[in-house]
Amino acid sequence: MHTLRIALPTAIISILATISPLSFAIEEVSGVTLNPGVGISHYDDERSLNNGPHGSFGIGYRFDNPWGIEFNYTRINTDTDPTKIDVDVDQWRLDGLYQLPASGDLRPFASFGLGKANFDSAGIRSSDKQMNLGLGMKYLLSANSALRADVKVFRAFDDKEVDSSFTLGYQYTFGSTKRAAPVATLAPVLMDPDSDHDGVFDAIDQCPATPSGVAVDSTGCALDSDRDGVIDALDDCPDTAPPGLVDRDGCYRILEKEVRVVIDVEFDYNSANSRPEHKAQLQQVADFMQQYPTTRVTFEGHTDSRGSDAYNLRLSERRAANIAKLLSEVFSIDSARISAVGFGESKPIADNDSDAGRQQNRRVVAEIKAMTQEVLRQD
């Protein structure tokens, strides 16, 4: 029986929860609350009291957070069972309220508190100290006002009786909704366009069609770190600086040319010994070969026509060998880079009928060549 008394009001609150409007939820204010209401009280069978109507009035305070407090006075009119003697009950309590998650304009809450009930029956008075637990629902009519339903269960500390009540009421809150502080808004800033998306605005972009992904300088032009006229993105040789000329890949334009040195030394008649002036020409050969270390030299020995062919061949070979030996020993050129050969009288360059012609034919000659590379430069 007692379970039915609690279940019925609880069912009513559950039905209220289903009629929450789907419109915009109202923002409930905080502040002092007044809560008049009417309802019915149910008593434990051990009290031998009938159910009776009651009126209540509460005053409290709702905080900005989910909590609130409320002091409530309830007046209950009932009578004894079965003798029907009138009993007046005055109930005082202090409750704490905690708001549960809202649904639209419905505000469910839980309550708990302590209080006292005074019973007066034909001058006979008694009292109970009580604790209570409850559930409730508010339906917001505005930010300040709401319809309210409460279900409470009371437990007496002394005799352990369990009573309950159901109350419908109206709540008004003295307060105002908080206005949100004005939020400063920044006026939109119109940015200059950057048509080629290189990070430099068109207004100062001196190269408005820079390809995507190419690094640019402050003027919007592609970087050319070595200033050779080829942008870094296409430069295969990033350290080629002017005044050297470069190709389309940013590499130096190279001019290859052949360089050479020639030696032509003459000998006395029937002699293979070198003359003092031979060293000056050999110095040029040594310098050249040191500058170009991959070069090699072959000295060619010759004679005039006097004497037999065999003798002149041997004489020309000795002349070429002596010059080769002089280059190696005096000028420190590796002998592996030097060779000598004799041609006797077979390759004259002048007429052997005169002393002047024969002198020209008594000779050792050589030509050393090398290829050089030179960077082309701007005029």
C-alpha positions in Angstrom: 0.0 0.0 0.0 2.7 2.4 1.0 4.6 1.6 -2.2 1.6 2.5 -4.3 1.4 5.9 -2.5 4.9 6.7 -3.7 4.6 5.2 -7.2 1.6 7.2 -8.2 3.1 10.7 -7.7 6.3 9.5 -9.2 4.4 8.4 -12.3 2.8 11.8 -12.6 6.3 13.5 -12.6 7.4 11.0 -15.3 4.4 12.0 -17.5 5.4 15.7 -17.1 8.8 14.8 -18.4 7.3 13.6 -21.7 5.6 17.0 -22.5 8.8 19.0 -22.7 8.5 21.5 -25.6 10.9 21.1 -28.5 11.3 24.9 -28.7 14.3 26.8 -27.4 15.0 26.0 -23.7 14.5 28.9 -21.2 17.5 29.9 -19.2 16.5 29.8 -15.5 17.7 32.6 -13.3 19.4 32.4 -9.9 18.2 34.2 -6.8 15.6 34.1 -3.9 12.8 31.6 -4.6 9.2 31.5 -3.3 7.3 28.3 -3.6 3.6 27.9 -2.5 1.9 24.6 -3.1 -0.9 22.1 -2.3 -0.9 18.4 -2.2 -1.7 15.2 -0.2 0.2 13.5 2.6 0.3 9.8 3.2 1.1 8.3 6.6 2.6 5.1 7.8 0.0 2.5 8.9 1.6 2.5 12.3 0.4 6.1 12.9 -3.3 5.2 12.4 -3.8 8.4 10.5 -5.7 8.9 7.2 -4.3 10.6 4.2 -4.8 14.3 4.3 -4.5 17.4 2.2 -1.8 19.9 2.9 -0.7 23.4 2.0 2.9 24.4 1.9 5.1 27.5 1.5 8.8 27.5 0.9 11.5 30.2 0.6 14.9 29.5 -0.6 17.8 30.5 -2.8 18.9 29.1 -6.1 22.6 29.4 -6.8 24.4 29.8 -10.2 25.5 26.2 -9.9 23.1 23.2 -9.7 22.6 23.6 -6.0 19.9 25.4 -4.0 18.5 25.5 -0.5 14.9 25.8 0.7 13.1 26.3 4.1 9.6 24.9 4.0 6.5 25.0 6.2 3.6 22.5 5.5 0.2 22.4 7.2 -1.6 19.1 7.1 -5.2 18.4 8.0 -5.9 14.7 8.8 -7.8 12.5 11.3 -7.4 9.3 13.1 -8.3 6.0 11.7 -10.9 4.7 12.5 -12.1 7.2 15.2 -12.1 10.2 12.9 -10.6 12.6 15.5 -9.1 15.7 13.8 -5.3 15.9 13.8 -3.4 19.0 12.8 0.2 18.5 11.6 2.8 21.3 11.4 5.9 20.3 9.5 9.1 22.3 9.2 12.1 21.3 7.2 15.3 22.6 5.7 16.2 21.0 2.3 19.0 21.0 -0.1 18.2 20.8 -3.8 20.4 19.5 -6.7 19.3 20.1 -10.3 19.7 17.1 -12.6 20.4 17.3 -16.3 17.7 19.4 -18.0 15.5 18.3 -20.9 14.1 21.3 -22.8 12.2 23.5 -20.3 11.9 20.7 -17.8 14.2 20.8 -14.8 14.4 17.6 -12.8 15.9 17.8 -9.3 16.6 15.7 -6.2 16.2 16.9 -2.7 17.2 15.9 0.8 16.8 17.5 4.2 16.0 17.4 7.9 13.0 18.7 9.7 10.4 18.2 12.4 6.6 17.4 12.5 4.3 18.5 15.3 1.1 16.5 15.8 -1.9 18.1 17.7 -5.0 16.0 18.4 -7.6 17.5 20.8 -4.8 19.1 22.9 -2.6 16.0 22.8 0.7 17.0 21.2 3.6 14.9 20.0 6.5 15.5 17.6 8.9 13.6 15.3 12.3 14.5 14.1 12.5 13.5 10.4 14.9 13.2 7.5 13.5 13.3 3.9 14.5 12.4 0.4 12.7 13.5 -2.7 12.5 13.9 -6.5 10.9 16.8 -8.3 10.3 18.4 -11.6 10.0 22.0 -12.6 8.4 23.1 -15.8 9.7 26.6 -16.8 7.1 29.2 -17.8 9.7 31.9 -18.0 13.2 32.6 -16.7 11.6 33.5 -13.3 8.6 31.2 -12.9 7.8 27.5 -13.1 5.2 24.9 -12.2 6.6 22.4 -9.7 5.9 18.9 -8.6 7.6 17.2 -5.6 7.5 13.6 -4.3 9.0 13.2 -0.8 9.6 10.3 1.6 9.9 11.1 5.3 11.6 8.8 7.9 11.1 9.4 11.6 14.2 9.1 13.7 12.4 7.9 16.8 9.7 5.4 15.8 11.0 4.6 12.3 7.6 5.5 10.6 7.9 6.2 6.8 5.5 8.8 5.5 5.3 10.4 2.0 3.8 13.4 0.2 3.0 14.7 -3.2 2.9 18.4 -3.8 2.0 20.6 -6.8 3.1 24.2 -6.7 4.3 27.3 -8.3 7.8 28.8 -7.9 8.9 32.3 -8.5 12.6 33.4 -8.5 13.6 37.0 -7.9 16.5 37.5 -10.2 17.5 38.4 -13.7 19.2 36.6 -16.5 22.8 37.3 -16.9 23.7 39.2 -20.1 26.8 37.9 -21.8 29.6 40.4 -21.9 29.9 42.0 -25.3 32.4 40.3 -27.4 34.8 42.5 -29.3 34.8 41.7 -32.9 37.5 42.6 -35.3 36.6 44.2 -38.5 37.7 42.0 -41.4 41.0 42.9 -42.8 41.1 42.9 -46.6 44.3 41.2 -47.7 46.1 42.0 -50.9 45.7 39.2 -53.4 48.7 36.9 -54.1 47.9 35.5 -57.5 50.9 33.2 -57.9 50.7 32.0 -54.2 54.3 32.7 -53.6 53.7 34.6 -50.3 54.3 38.0 -51.8 51.3 40.3 -52.4 50.7 41.3 -56.0 51.1 44.9 -55.1 54.8 44.4 -54.5 55.4 41.3 -56.5 58.0 42.1 -59.2 57.6 38.6 -60.7 53.9 37.9 -60.7 54.0 34.5 -62.4 56.5 32.6 -60.3 55.9 28.8 -60.7 54.3 27.1 -57.8 56.8 25.7 -55.1 59.7 27.9 -56.2 61.4 29.8 -53.3 61.2 33.6 -53.8 62.9 36.7 -52.3 61.1 39.7 -50.8 60.3 41.0 -54.3 58.5 37.8 -55.3 61.2 36.7 -57.7 62.7 33.3 -57.7 65.9 33.0 -55.7 69.2 33.0 -57.6 71.7 32.6 -54.8 74.9 32.6 -56.9 73.5 35.4 -59.2 74.4 33.5 -62.4 71.0 34.2 -64.0 69.6 30.7 -63.4 67.1 30.4 -60.5 68.0 28.0 -57.7 65.2 25.6 -58.6 66.8 24.9 -62.0 70.5 25.4 -61.1 72.6 22.2 -61.2 75.7 24.2 -60.3 74.8 26.4 -57.3 78.2 28.0 -56.8 78.9 29.5 -60.3 79.2 33.2 -59.8 79.9 36.0 -62.4 81.8 36.9 -64.4 81.9 33.3 -65.7 79.3 32.5 -68.3 76.9 29.6 -67.5 74.7 27.3 -69.6 70.9 26.8 -69.2 71.6 24.4 -66.2 73.6 27.1 -64.3 77.0 25.4 -65.0 80.0 27.2 -66.4 80.5 27.2 -70.1 83.9 25.7 -70.7 86.3 26.3 -73.6 88.7 23.5 -74.3 91.9 24.3 -76.1 95.2 22.7 -76.9 98.5 24.0 -75.5 102.0 22.8 -76.4 105.6 23.4 -76.0 108.3 22.7 -78.6 112.0 22.0 -78.1 114.6 22.2 -81.0 118.2 22.0 -79.9 121.2 21.7 -82.3 124.5 19.7 -81.8 128.1 20.1 -82.9 129.4 17.9 -85.7 129.9 14.3 -84.7 128.9 15.1 -81.1 126.1 13.9 -78.7 127.0 16.3 -75.9 124.5 18.9 -74.9 125.3 22.6 -75.1 124.8 25.1 -72.2 121.9 26.7 -74.1 120.0 23.5 -74.1 119.1 23.9 -70.4 117.0 27.0 -71.1 114.8 25.1 -73.5 114.6 22.1 -71.2 113.5 24.4 -68.4 110.4 25.3 -70.5 109.7 21.6 -71.1 110.1 20.8 -67.4 107.8 23.6 -66.4 105.1 22.5 -68.9 105.2 18.9 -67.8 105.0 19.9 -64.1 101.9 22.1 -64.9 100.3 19.2 -66.9 101.3 16.1 -65.0 99.7 13.6 -67.4 101.9 14.7 -70.3 104.7 12.6 -71.8 107.6 13.5 -74.1 109.5 11.7 -76.8 112.8 13.2 -77.9 113.7 12.6 -81.6 117.4 12.7 -82.5 118.7 13.5 -86.0 122.1 13.9 -87.9 123.3 15.4 -91.1 124.3 13.1 -94.1 128.0 12.7 -93.4 128.9 9.3 -92.2 127.3 5.9 -92.7 123.6 5.3 -92.1 124.3 2.9 -89.2 126.7 5.3 -87.5 124.3 8.3 -87.9 121.4 6.2 -86.4 123.5 5.4 -83.3 124.6 9.0 -83.0 121.0 10.3 -83.3 119.9 7.9 -80.6 122.7 9.1 -78.2 121.8 12.7 -78.8 118.1 12.0 -77.9 119.0 9.9 -74.9 121.4 12.6 -73.5 118.6 15.2 -73.7 116.1 12.8 -72.0 118.7 12.1 -69.2 119.3 15.8 -68.7 115.5 16.4 -68.3 115.1 13.6 -65.8 118.2 14.2 -63.7 118.5 18.0 -63.7 114.9 18.9 -63.8 113.4 16.0 -61.8 110.9 14.8 -64.3 109.9 11.2 -63.9 111.9 9.1 -66.4 108.7 7.0 -66.9 107.2 10.0 -68.7 110.3 10.4 -71.0 111.4 8.4 -74.0 114.0 8.9 -76.8 114.3 7.7 -80.3 116.8 8.2 -83.2 116.2 8.7 -86.9 119.7 9.1 -88.2 119.9 11.2 -91.3 116.5 10.0 -92.6 114.6 13.2 -91.8 116.5 16.3 -92.8 114.9 19.7 -92.6 117.5 21.5 -94.6 120.0 21.0 -97.5 123.0 18.9 -96.4 125.2 20.5 -99.1 125.9 23.5 -97.0 127.3 24.0 -93.5 124.2 26.0 -92.4 121.9 23.3 -93.7 123.9 20.5 -92.0 123.9 22.4 -88.7 120.1 22.5 -88.8 119.9 18.8 -89.4 122.1 17.9 -86.4 119.3 18.3 -83.9 116.9 16.9 -81.2 113.3 17.9 -81.3 110.1 17.2 -79.3 106.6 18.6 -79.1 104.5 18.2 -75.9 100.7 18.8 -76.0 98.0 19.1 -73.4 94.3 20.0 -73.4 93.1 22.8 -71.1 89.7 23.9 -69.9 88.9 27.6 -69.5 85.7 29.2 -68.2 84.2 31.6 -70.6 83.8 35.0 -69.1 81.7 38.0 -69.8 83.3 40.7 -71.9 
